Amino acid sequence: MYSELYNLNEIDAANKIKCYICDVSDELKHAEKKFIKLETIDYNINTIIDWQQPMYKKFKKKMR
């Protein structure tokens, strides 16, 4: 899709798609690391609760 938009001289749209792709890639890396951490702490509810607020703030900022 990126290359198709780029070839059609839709540079702004292509760059937006590229940003989305990079963001998703970064989120998948982050999610995998978080999954590994959850397994190592045996899904301790207190730790999960501590993680929620920073994650909420991060995604709230992204949604703007």
PDB file of N, CA, C, O and CB in Angstrom:
ATOM      1  N   MET A   1       0.830  -1.180   0.000  1.00  0.00           N
ATOM      2  CA  MET A   1       0.000   0.000   0.000  1.00  0.00           C
ATOM      3  C   MET A   1       0.884   1.257   0.000  1.00  0.00           C
ATOM      4  O   MET A   1       0.604   2.221  -0.712  1.00  0.00           O
ATOM      5  CB  MET A   1      -0.949  -0.009   1.215  1.00  0.00           C
ATOM      6  N   TYR A   2       1.946   1.233   0.801  1.00  0.00           N
ATOM      7  CA  TYR A   2       2.856   2.381   0.849  1.00  0.00           C
ATOM      8  C   TYR A   2       3.422   2.670  -0.531  1.00  0.00           C
ATOM      9  O   TYR A   2       3.384   3.807  -1.002  1.00  0.00           O
ATOM     10  CB  TYR A   2       3.997   2.131   1.847  1.00  0.00           C
ATOM     11  N   SER A   3       3.946   1.639  -1.171  1.00  0.00           N
ATOM     12  CA  SER A   3       4.577   1.852  -2.484  1.00  0.00           C
ATOM     13  C   SER A   3       3.555   2.276  -3.536  1.00  0.00           C
ATOM     14  O   SER A   3       3.875   3.065  -4.426  1.00  0.00           O
ATOM     15  CB  SER A   3       5.293   0.575  -2.943  1.00  0.00           C
ATOM     16  N   GLU A   4       2.327   1.758  -3.440  1.00  0.00           N
ATOM     17  CA  GLU A   4       1.289   2.160  -4.383  1.00  0.00           C
ATOM     18  C   GLU A   4       0.963   3.648  -4.246  1.00  0.00           C
ATOM     19  O   GLU A   4       0.842   4.364  -5.240  1.00  0.00           O
ATOM     20  CB  GLU A   4       0.026   1.323  -4.170  1.00  0.00           C
ATOM     21  N   LEU A   5       0.824   4.097  -3.000  1.00  0.00           N
ATOM     22  CA  LEU A   5       0.542   5.514  -2.774  1.00  0.00           C
ATOM     23  C   LEU A   5       1.721   6.377  -3.213  1.00  0.00           C
ATOM     24  O   LEU A   5       1.544   7.443  -3.802  1.00  0.00           O
ATOM     25  CB  LEU A   5       0.222   5.769  -1.293  1.00  0.00           C
ATOM     26  N   TYR A   6       2.906   5.903  -2.919  1.00  0.00           N
ATOM     27  CA  TYR A   6       4.109   6.647  -3.290  1.00  0.00           C
ATOM     28  C   TYR A   6       4.211   6.782  -4.815  1.00  0.00           C
ATOM     29  O   TYR A   6       4.539   7.849  -5.334  1.00  0.00           O
ATOM     30  CB  TYR A   6       5.369   5.949  -2.727  1.00  0.00           C
ATOM     31  N   ASN A   7       3.926   5.691  -5.515  1.00  0.00           N
ATOM     32  CA  ASN A   7       3.975   5.713  -6.979  1.00  0.00           C
ATOM     33  C   ASN A   7       2.911   6.625  -7.585  1.00  0.00           C
ATOM     34  O   ASN A   7       3.077   7.127  -8.697  1.00  0.00           O
ATOM     35  CB  ASN A   7       3.808   4.306  -7.522  1.00  0.00           C
ATOM     36  N   LEU A   8       1.821   6.837  -6.854  1.00  0.00           N
ATOM     37  CA  LEU A   8       0.762   7.734  -7.322  1.00  0.00           C
ATOM     38  C   LEU A   8       1.014   9.186  -6.898  1.00  0.00           C
ATOM     39  O   LEU A   8       0.137  10.040  -7.031  1.00  0.00           O
ATOM     40  CB  LEU A   8      -0.594   7.265  -6.788  1.00  0.00           C
ATOM     41  N   ASN A   9       2.206   9.454  -6.394  1.00  0.00           N
ATOM     42  CA  ASN A   9       2.585  10.778  -5.884  1.00  0.00           C
ATOM     43  C   ASN A   9       1.722  11.235  -4.717  1.00  0.00           C
ATOM     44  O   ASN A   9       1.552  12.435  -4.500  1.00  0.00           O
ATOM     45  CB  ASN A   9       2.502  11.797  -6.991  1.00  0.00           C
ATOM     46  N   GLU A  10       1.188  10.302  -3.980  1.00  0.00           N
ATOM     47  CA  GLU A  10       0.447  10.596  -2.747  1.00  0.00           C
ATOM     48  C   GLU A  10       1.427  10.461  -1.584  1.00  0.00           C
ATOM     49  O   GLU A  10       1.278   9.586  -0.731  1.00  0.00           O
ATOM     50  CB  GLU A  10      -0.801   9.629  -2.566  1.00  0.00           C
ATOM     51  N   ILE A  11       2.418  11.327  -1.564  1.00  0.00           N
ATOM     52  CA  ILE A  11       3.527  11.230  -0.622  1.00  0.00           C
ATOM     53  C   ILE A  11       3.059  11.378   0.825  1.00  0.00           C
ATOM     54  O   ILE A  11       3.491  10.621   1.694  1.00  0.00           O
ATOM     55  CB  ILE A  11       4.574  12.286  -0.938  1.00  0.00           C
ATOM     56  N   ASP A  12       2.185  12.339   1.086  1.00  0.00           N
ATOM     57  CA  ASP A  12       1.701  12.539   2.457  1.00  0.00           C
ATOM     58  C   ASP A  12       0.968  11.310   2.976  1.00  0.00           C
ATOM     59  O   ASP A  12       1.182  10.878   4.109  1.00  0.00           O
ATOM     60  CB  ASP A  12       0.779  13.757   2.523  1.00  0.00           C
ATOM     61  N   ALA A  13       0.108  10.755   2.139  1.00  0.00           N
ATOM     62  CA  ALA A  13      -0.636   9.556   2.542  1.00  0.00           C
ATOM     63  C   ALA A  13       0.312   8.376   2.729  1.00  0.00           C
ATOM     64  O   ALA A  13       0.152   7.593   3.665  1.00  0.00           O
ATOM     65  CB  ALA A  13      -1.719   9.209   1.496  1.00  0.00           C
ATOM     66  N   ALA A  14       1.286   8.247   1.856  1.00  0.00           N
ATOM     67  CA  ALA A  14       2.257   7.156   1.969  1.00  0.00           C
ATOM     68  C   ALA A  14       3.062   7.284   3.259  1.00  0.00           C
ATOM     69  O   ALA A  14       3.306   6.289   3.941  1.00  0.00           O
ATOM     70  CB  ALA A  14       3.202   7.144   0.750  1.00  0.00           C
ATOM     71  N   ASN A  15       3.470   8.489   3.591  1.00  0.00           N
ATOM     72  CA  ASN A  15       4.216   8.700   4.834  1.00  0.00           C
ATOM     73  C   ASN A  15       3.371   8.407   6.066  1.00  0.00           C
ATOM     74  O   ASN A  15       3.881   7.893   7.061  1.00  0.00           O
ATOM     75  CB  ASN A  15       4.734  10.125   4.897  1.00  0.00           C
ATOM     76  N   LYS A  16       2.099   8.727   6.006  1.00  0.00           N
ATOM     77  CA  LYS A  16       1.188   8.424   7.122  1.00  0.00           C
ATOM     78  C   LYS A  16       1.068   6.910   7.303  1.00  0.00           C
ATOM     79  O   LYS A  16       1.093   6.416   8.429  1.00  0.00           O
ATOM     80  CB  LYS A  16      -0.217   9.052   6.876  1.00  0.00           C
ATOM     81  N   ILE A  17       0.939   6.184   6.209  1.00  0.00           N
ATOM     82  CA  ILE A  17       0.876   4.716   6.267  1.00  0.00           C
ATOM     83  C   ILE A  17       2.171   4.161   6.843  1.00  0.00           C
ATOM     84  O   ILE A  17       2.155   3.242   7.661  1.00  0.00           O
ATOM     85  CB  ILE A  17       0.613   4.117   4.860  1.00  0.00           C
ATOM     86  N   LYS A  18       3.290   4.725   6.409  1.00  0.00           N
ATOM     87  CA  LYS A  18       4.587   4.275   6.913  1.00  0.00           C
ATOM     88  C   LYS A  18       4.679   4.489   8.424  1.00  0.00           C
ATOM     89  O   LYS A  18       5.189   3.627   9.140  1.00  0.00           O
ATOM     90  CB  LYS A  18       5.733   5.018   6.196  1.00  0.00           C
ATOM     91  N   CYS A  19       4.193   5.620   8.910  1.00  0.00           N
ATOM     92  CA  CYS A  19       4.198   5.891  10.353  1.00  0.00           C
ATOM     93  C   CYS A  19       3.329   4.882  11.098  1.00  0.00           C
ATOM     94  O   CYS A  19       3.706   4.402  12.167  1.00  0.00           O
ATOM     95  CB  CYS A  19       3.705   7.322  10.636  1.00  0.00           C
ATOM     96  N   TYR A  20       2.173   4.564  10.536  1.00  0.00           N
ATOM     97  CA  TYR A  20       1.296   3.564  11.160  1.00  0.00           C
ATOM     98  C   TYR A  20       1.986   2.200  11.236  1.00  0.00           C
ATOM     99  O   TYR A  20       1.912   1.515  12.256  1.00  0.00           O
ATOM    100  CB  TYR A  20      -0.028   3.443  10.375  1.00  0.00           C
ATOM    101  N   ILE A  21       2.647   1.820  10.163  1.00  0.00           N
ATOM    102  CA  ILE A  21       3.334   0.528  10.116  1.00  0.00           C
ATOM    103  C   ILE A  21       4.444   0.476  11.156  1.00  0.00           C
ATOM    104  O   ILE A  21       4.584  -0.518  11.869  1.00  0.00           O
ATOM    105  CB  ILE A  21       3.909   0.268   8.712  1.00  0.00           C
ATOM    106  N   CYS A  22       5.225   1.531  11.243  1.00  0.00           N
ATOM    107  CA  CYS A  22       6.314   1.582  12.229  1.00  0.00           C
ATOM    108  C   CYS A  22       5.764   1.554  13.647  1.00  0.00           C
ATOM    109  O   CYS A  22       6.325   0.893  14.520  1.00  0.00           O
ATOM    110  CB  CYS A  22       7.171   2.843  12.024  1.00  0.00           C
ATOM    111  N   ASP A  23       4.666   2.270  13.880  1.00  0.00           N
ATOM    112  CA  ASP A  23       4.055   2.310  15.205  1.00  0.00           C
ATOM    113  C   ASP A  23       3.548   0.928  15.612  1.00  0.00           C
ATOM    114  O   ASP A  23       3.755   0.497  16.747  1.00  0.00           O
ATOM    115  CB  ASP A  23       2.904   3.326  15.233  1.00  0.00           C
ATOM    116  N   VAL A  24       2.896   0.247  14.700  1.00  0.00           N
ATOM    117  CA  VAL A  24       2.398  -1.098  14.995  1.00  0.00           C
ATOM    118  C   VAL A  24       3.551  -2.046  15.266  1.00  0.00           C
ATOM    119  O   VAL A  24       3.472  -2.878  16.170  1.00  0.00           O
ATOM    120  CB  VAL A  24       1.540  -1.625  13.838  1.00  0.00           C
ATOM    121  N   SER A  25       4.610  -1.930  14.500  1.00  0.00           N
ATOM    122  CA  SER A  25       5.781  -2.768  14.710  1.00  0.00           C
ATOM    123  C   SER A  25       6.367  -2.541  16.102  1.00  0.00           C
ATOM    124  O   SER A  25       6.714  -3.495  16.799  1.00  0.00           O
ATOM    125  CB  SER A  25       6.837  -2.487  13.635  1.00  0.00           C
ATOM    126  N   ASP A  26       6.474  -1.284  16.500  1.00  0.00           N
ATOM    127  CA  ASP A  26       6.988  -0.965  17.836  1.00  0.00           C
ATOM    128  C   ASP A  26       6.061  -1.499  18.932  1.00  0.00           C
ATOM    129  O   ASP A  26       6.531  -2.022  19.942  1.00  0.00           O
ATOM    130  CB  ASP A  26       7.161   0.555  17.990  1.00  0.00           C
ATOM    131  N   GLU A  27       4.762  -1.368  18.734  1.00  0.00           N
ATOM    132  CA  GLU A  27       3.806  -1.862  19.726  1.00  0.00           C
ATOM    133  C   GLU A  27       3.877  -3.384  19.866  1.00  0.00           C
ATOM    134  O   GLU A  27       3.754  -3.914  20.970  1.00  0.00           O
ATOM    135  CB  GLU A  27       2.385  -1.438  19.345  1.00  0.00           C
ATOM    136  N   LEU A  28       4.073  -4.079  18.755  1.00  0.00           N
ATOM    137  CA  LEU A  28       4.201  -5.533  18.829  1.00  0.00           C
ATOM    138  C   LEU A  28       5.446  -5.945  19.608  1.00  0.00           C
ATOM    139  O   LEU A  28       5.404  -6.896  20.389  1.00  0.00           O
ATOM    140  CB  LEU A  28       4.244  -6.132  17.425  1.00  0.00           C
ATOM    141  N   LYS A  29       6.551  -5.234  19.399  1.00  0.00           N
ATOM    142  CA  LYS A  29       7.768  -5.511  20.163  1.00  0.00           C
ATOM    143  C   LYS A  29       7.521  -5.277  21.651  1.00  0.00           C
ATOM    144  O   LYS A  29       7.925  -6.077  22.495  1.00  0.00           O
ATOM    145  CB  LYS A  29       8.936  -4.629  19.665  1.00  0.00           C
ATOM    146  N   HIS A  30       6.850  -4.165  21.957  1.00  0.00           N
ATOM    147  CA  HIS A  30       6.549  -3.822  23.344  1.00  0.00           C
ATOM    148  C   HIS A  30       5.619  -4.871  23.970  1.00  0.00           C
ATOM    149  O   HIS A  30       5.820  -5.281  25.113  1.00  0.00           O
ATOM    150  CB  HIS A  30       5.908  -2.418  23.423  1.00  0.00           C
ATOM    151  N   ALA A  31       4.622  -5.292  23.228  1.00  0.00           N
ATOM    152  CA  ALA A  31       3.675  -6.284  23.731  1.00  0.00           C
ATOM    153  C   ALA A  31       4.363  -7.621  24.005  1.00  0.00           C
ATOM    154  O   ALA A  31       4.055  -8.291  24.991  1.00  0.00           O
ATOM    155  CB  ALA A  31       2.532  -6.476  22.734  1.00  0.00           C
ATOM    156  N   GLU A  32       5.286  -8.002  23.141  1.00  0.00           N
ATOM    157  CA  GLU A  32       6.007  -9.254  23.352  1.00  0.00           C
ATOM    158  C   GLU A  32       6.859  -9.184  24.624  1.00  0.00           C
ATOM    159  O   GLU A  32       6.901 -10.138  25.400  1.00  0.00           O
ATOM    160  CB  GLU A  32       6.892  -9.574  22.134  1.00  0.00           C
ATOM    161  N   LYS A  33       7.527  -8.066  24.830  1.00  0.00           N
ATOM    162  CA  LYS A  33       8.322  -7.893  26.052  1.00  0.00           C
ATOM    163  C   LYS A  33       7.431  -7.910  27.287  1.00  0.00           C
ATOM    164  O   LYS A  33       7.784  -8.507  28.303  1.00  0.00           O
ATOM    165  CB  LYS A  33       9.119  -6.580  25.997  1.00  0.00           C
ATOM    166  N   LYS A  34       6.286  -7.258  27.199  1.00  0.00           N
ATOM    167  CA  LYS A  34       5.350  -7.221  28.322  1.00  0.00           C
ATOM    168  C   LYS A  34       4.822  -8.629  28.626  1.00  0.00           C
ATOM    169  O   LYS A  34       4.661  -8.998  29.790  1.00  0.00           O
ATOM    170  CB  LYS A  34       4.176  -6.260  28.017  1.00  0.00           C
ATOM    171  N   PHE A  35       4.558  -9.403  27.583  1.00  0.00           N
ATOM    172  CA  PHE A  35       4.093 -10.777  27.757  1.00  0.00           C
ATOM    173  C   PHE A  35       5.143 -11.616  28.491  1.00  0.00           C
ATOM    174  O   PHE A  35       4.812 -12.390  29.389  1.00  0.00           O
ATOM    175  CB  PHE A  35       3.766 -11.410  26.390  1.00  0.00           C
ATOM    176  N   ILE A  36       6.396 -11.456  28.106  1.00  0.00           N
ATOM    177  CA  ILE A  36       7.476 -12.197  28.762  1.00  0.00           C
ATOM    178  C   ILE A  36       7.575 -11.796  30.237  1.00  0.00           C
ATOM    179  O   ILE A  36       7.752 -12.647  31.109  1.00  0.00           O
ATOM    180  CB  ILE A  36       8.826 -11.944  28.042  1.00  0.00           C
ATOM    181  N   LYS A  37       7.458 -10.490  30.504  1.00  0.00           N
ATOM    182  CA  LYS A  37       7.504 -10.024  31.895  1.00  0.00           C
ATOM    183  C   LYS A  37       6.338 -10.595  32.697  1.00  0.00           C
ATOM    184  O   LYS A  37       6.505 -10.995  33.849  1.00  0.00           O
ATOM    185  CB  LYS A  37       7.481  -8.484  31.950  1.00  0.00           C
ATOM    186  N   LEU A  38       5.149 -10.628  32.078  1.00  0.00           N
ATOM    187  CA  LEU A  38       3.987 -11.187  32.771  1.00  0.00           C
ATOM    188  C   LEU A  38       4.185 -12.655  33.121  1.00  0.00           C
ATOM    189  O   LEU A  38       3.802 -13.102  34.202  1.00  0.00           O
ATOM    190  CB  LEU A  38       2.740 -11.027  31.918  1.00  0.00           C
ATOM    191  N   GLU A  39       4.781 -13.392  32.209  1.00  0.00           N
ATOM    192  CA  GLU A  39       5.041 -14.800  32.486  1.00  0.00           C
ATOM    193  C   GLU A  39       6.047 -14.969  33.630  1.00  0.00           C
ATOM    194  O   GLU A  39       5.894 -15.856  34.470  1.00  0.00           O
ATOM    195  CB  GLU A  39       5.558 -15.497  31.225  1.00  0.00           C
ATOM    196  N   THR A  40       7.078 -14.110  33.658  1.00  0.00           N
ATOM    197  CA  THR A  40       8.104 -14.249  34.695  1.00  0.00           C
ATOM    198  C   THR A  40       7.586 -13.881  36.082  1.00  0.00           C
ATOM    199  O   THR A  40       8.087 -14.391  37.084  1.00  0.00           O
ATOM    200  CB  THR A  40       9.302 -13.385  34.355  1.00  0.00           C
ATOM    201  N   ILE A  41       6.586 -13.000  36.148  1.00  0.00           N
ATOM    202  CA  ILE A  41       6.025 -12.647  37.458  1.00  0.00           C
ATOM    203  C   ILE A  41       4.769 -13.464  37.762  1.00  0.00           C
ATOM    204  O   ILE A  41       4.061 -13.198  38.733  1.00  0.00           O
ATOM    205  CB  ILE A  41       5.699 -11.144  37.513  1.00  0.00           C
ATOM    206  N   ASP A  42       4.510 -14.447  36.929  1.00  0.00           N
ATOM    207  CA  ASP A  42       3.361 -15.347  37.105  1.00  0.00           C
ATOM    208  C   ASP A  42       2.042 -14.569  37.170  1.00  0.00           C
ATOM    209  O   ASP A  42       1.152 -14.899  37.954  1.00  0.00           O
ATOM    210  CB  ASP A  42       3.535 -16.187  38.382  1.00  0.00           C
ATOM    211  N   TYR A  43       1.933 -13.543  36.342  1.00  0.00           N
ATOM    212  CA  TYR A  43       0.717 -12.734  36.209  1.00  0.00           C
ATOM    213  C   TYR A  43       0.252 -12.168  37.555  1.00  0.00           C
ATOM    214  O   TYR A  43      -0.934 -12.202  37.881  1.00  0.00           O
ATOM    215  CB  TYR A  43      -0.402 -13.570  35.587  1.00  0.00           C
ATOM    216  N   ASN A  44       1.212 -11.646  38.331  1.00  0.00           N
ATOM    217  CA  ASN A  44       0.921 -11.053  39.631  1.00  0.00           C
ATOM    218  C   ASN A  44       0.021  -9.836  39.460  1.00  0.00           C
ATOM    219  O   ASN A  44       0.378  -8.879  38.773  1.00  0.00           O
ATOM    220  CB  ASN A  44       2.225 -10.663  40.358  1.00  0.00           C
ATOM    221  N   ILE A  45      -1.142  -9.881  40.087  1.00  0.00           N
ATOM    222  CA  ILE A  45      -2.147  -8.834  39.895  1.00  0.00           C
ATOM    223  C   ILE A  45      -1.670  -7.467  40.391  1.00  0.00           C
ATOM    224  O   ILE A  45      -2.007  -6.446  39.790  1.00  0.00           O
ATOM    225  CB  ILE A  45      -3.431  -9.216  40.610  1.00  0.00           C
ATOM    226  N   ASN A  46      -0.903  -7.433  41.461  1.00  0.00           N
ATOM    227  CA  ASN A  46      -0.420  -6.148  41.980  1.00  0.00           C
ATOM    228  C   ASN A  46       0.518  -5.471  40.988  1.00  0.00           C
ATOM    229  O   ASN A  46       0.462  -4.253  40.818  1.00  0.00           O
ATOM    230  CB  ASN A  46       0.294  -6.347  43.322  1.00  0.00           C
ATOM    231  N   THR A  47       1.363  -6.231  40.343  1.00  0.00           N
ATOM    232  CA  THR A  47       2.267  -5.672  39.340  1.00  0.00           C
ATOM    233  C   THR A  47       1.483  -5.192  38.127  1.00  0.00           C
ATOM    234  O   THR A  47       1.776  -4.133  37.572  1.00  0.00           O
ATOM    235  CB  THR A  47       3.318  -6.710  38.918  1.00  0.00           C
ATOM    236  N   ILE A  48       0.512  -5.952  37.725  1.00  0.00           N
ATOM    237  CA  ILE A  48      -0.321  -5.565  36.573  1.00  0.00           C
ATOM    238  C   ILE A  48      -1.043  -4.250  36.864  1.00  0.00           C
ATOM    239  O   ILE A  48      -1.114  -3.375  36.001  1.00  0.00           O
ATOM    240  CB  ILE A  48      -1.351  -6.681  36.238  1.00  0.00           C
ATOM    241  N   ILE A  49      -1.570  -4.113  38.056  1.00  0.00           N
ATOM    242  CA  ILE A  49      -2.254  -2.873  38.431  1.00  0.00           C
ATOM    243  C   ILE A  49      -1.285  -1.694  38.398  1.00  0.00           C
ATOM    244  O   ILE A  49      -1.647  -0.604  37.956  1.00  0.00           O
ATOM    245  CB  ILE A  49      -2.885  -3.004  39.834  1.00  0.00           C
ATOM    246  N   ASP A  50      -0.051  -1.911  38.864  1.00  0.00           N
ATOM    247  CA  ASP A  50       0.959  -0.845  38.824  1.00  0.00           C
ATOM    248  C   ASP A  50       1.284  -0.426  37.396  1.00  0.00           C
ATOM    249  O   ASP A  50       1.606   0.739  37.162  1.00  0.00           O
ATOM    250  CB  ASP A  50       2.235  -1.300  39.528  1.00  0.00           C
ATOM    251  N   TRP A  51       1.209  -1.322  36.459  1.00  0.00           N
ATOM    252  CA  TRP A  51       1.525  -1.031  35.057  1.00  0.00           C
ATOM    253  C   TRP A  51       0.407  -0.293  34.339  1.00  0.00           C
ATOM    254  O   TRP A  51       0.652   0.373  33.333  1.00  0.00           O
ATOM    255  CB  TRP A  51       1.828  -2.309  34.324  1.00  0.00           C
ATOM    256  N   GLN A  52      -0.809  -0.401  34.839  1.00  0.00           N
ATOM    257  CA  GLN A  52      -1.953   0.121  34.104  1.00  0.00           C
ATOM    258  C   GLN A  52      -1.922   1.632  33.895  1.00  0.00           C
ATOM    259  O   GLN A  52      -2.179   2.098  32.785  1.00  0.00           O
ATOM    260  CB  GLN A  52      -3.202  -0.247  34.818  1.00  0.00           C
ATOM    261  N   GLN A  53      -1.618   2.400  34.923  1.00  0.00           N
ATOM    262  CA  GLN A  53      -1.671   3.858  34.796  1.00  0.00           C
ATOM    263  C   GLN A  53      -0.680   4.400  33.769  1.00  0.00           C
ATOM    264  O   GLN A  53      -1.070   5.209  32.928  1.00  0.00           O
ATOM    265  CB  GLN A  53      -1.406   4.499  36.139  1.00  0.00           C
ATOM    266  N   PRO A  54       0.594   3.982  33.806  1.00  0.00           N
ATOM    267  CA  PRO A  54       1.512   4.479  32.760  1.00  0.00           C
ATOM    268  C   PRO A  54       1.085   4.063  31.350  1.00  0.00           C
ATOM    269  O   PRO A  54       1.244   4.826  30.396  1.00  0.00           O
ATOM    270  CB  PRO A  54       2.926   3.972  33.027  1.00  0.00           C
ATOM    271  N   MET A  55       0.550   2.863  31.227  1.00  0.00           N
ATOM    272  CA  MET A  55       0.090   2.413  29.909  1.00  0.00           C
ATOM    273  C   MET A  55      -1.108   3.240  29.452  1.00  0.00           C
ATOM    274  O   MET A  55      -1.211   3.606  28.281  1.00  0.00           O
ATOM    275  CB  MET A  55      -0.278   0.912  29.943  1.00  0.00           C
ATOM    276  N   TYR A  56      -2.003   3.528  30.377  1.00  0.00           N
ATOM    277  CA  TYR A  56      -3.176   4.341  30.052  1.00  0.00           C
ATOM    278  C   TYR A  56      -2.748   5.724  29.550  1.00  0.00           C
ATOM    279  O   TYR A  56      -3.256   6.216  28.543  1.00  0.00           O
ATOM    280  CB  TYR A  56      -4.099   4.479  31.287  1.00  0.00           C
ATOM    281  N   LYS A  57      -1.801   6.341  30.272  1.00  0.00           N
ATOM    282  CA  LYS A  57      -1.330   7.666  29.880  1.00  0.00           C
ATOM    283  C   LYS A  57      -0.659   7.639  28.511  1.00  0.00           C
ATOM    284  O   LYS A  57      -0.837   8.553  27.706  1.00  0.00           O
ATOM    285  CB  LYS A  57      -0.362   8.210  30.922  1.00  0.00           C
ATOM    286  N   LYS A  58       0.111   6.588  28.255  1.00  0.00           N
ATOM    287  CA  LYS A  58       0.799   6.460  26.975  1.00  0.00           C
ATOM    288  C   LYS A  58      -0.195   6.407  25.819  1.00  0.00           C
ATOM    289  O   LYS A  58      -0.048   7.130  24.834  1.00  0.00           O
ATOM    290  CB  LYS A  58       1.682   5.212  26.969  1.00  0.00           C
ATOM    291  N   PHE A  59      -1.210   5.548  25.941  1.00  0.00           N
ATOM    292  CA  PHE A  59      -2.165   5.388  24.858  1.00  0.00           C
ATOM    293  C   PHE A  59      -3.125   6.570  24.745  1.00  0.00           C
ATOM    294  O   PHE A  59      -3.589   6.889  23.651  1.00  0.00           O
ATOM    295  CB  PHE A  59      -2.944   4.116  25.051  1.00  0.00           C
ATOM    296  N   LYS A  60      -3.421   7.216  25.862  1.00  0.00           N
ATOM    297  CA  LYS A  60      -4.259   8.405  25.803  1.00  0.00           C
ATOM    298  C   LYS A  60      -3.539   9.500  25.005  1.00  0.00           C
ATOM    299  O   LYS A  60      -4.147  10.197  24.193  1.00  0.00           O
ATOM    300  CB  LYS A  60      -4.609   8.903  27.235  1.00  0.00           C
ATOM    301  N   LYS A  61      -2.232   9.634  25.254  1.00  0.00           N
ATOM    302  CA  LYS A  61      -1.440  10.612  24.515  1.00  0.00           C
ATOM    303  C   LYS A  61      -1.394  10.282  23.021  1.00  0.00           C
ATOM    304  O   LYS A  61      -1.449  11.182  22.183  1.00  0.00           O
ATOM    305  CB  LYS A  61      -0.022  10.677  25.082  1.00  0.00           C
ATOM    306  N   LYS A  62      -1.293   8.994  22.691  1.00  0.00           N
ATOM    307  CA  LYS A  62      -1.256   8.571  21.289  1.00  0.00           C
ATOM    308  C   LYS A  62      -2.559   8.859  20.560  1.00  0.00           C
ATOM    309  O   LYS A  62      -2.555   9.115  19.355  1.00  0.00           O
ATOM    310  CB  LYS A  62      -0.947   7.095  21.201  1.00  0.00           C
ATOM    311  N   MET A  63      -3.654   8.820  21.270  1.00  0.00           N
ATOM    312  CA  MET A  63      -4.963   8.989  20.644  1.00  0.00           C
ATOM    313  C   MET A  63      -5.244  10.449  20.264  1.00  0.00           C
ATOM    314  O   MET A  63      -6.198  10.729  19.538  1.00  0.00           O
ATOM    315  CB  MET A  63      -6.050   8.483  21.580  1.00  0.00           C
ATOM    316  N   ARG A  64      -4.436  11.354  20.743  1.00  0.00           N
ATOM    317  CA  ARG A  64      -4.664  12.779  20.426  1.00  0.00           C
ATOM    318  C   ARG A  64      -4.235  13.124  19.059  1.00  0.00           C
ATOM    319  O   ARG A  64      -4.360  14.277  18.644  1.00  0.00           O
ATOM    320  CB  ARG A  64      -3.954  13.663  21.388  1.00  0.00           C
TER     321      ARG A  64
END
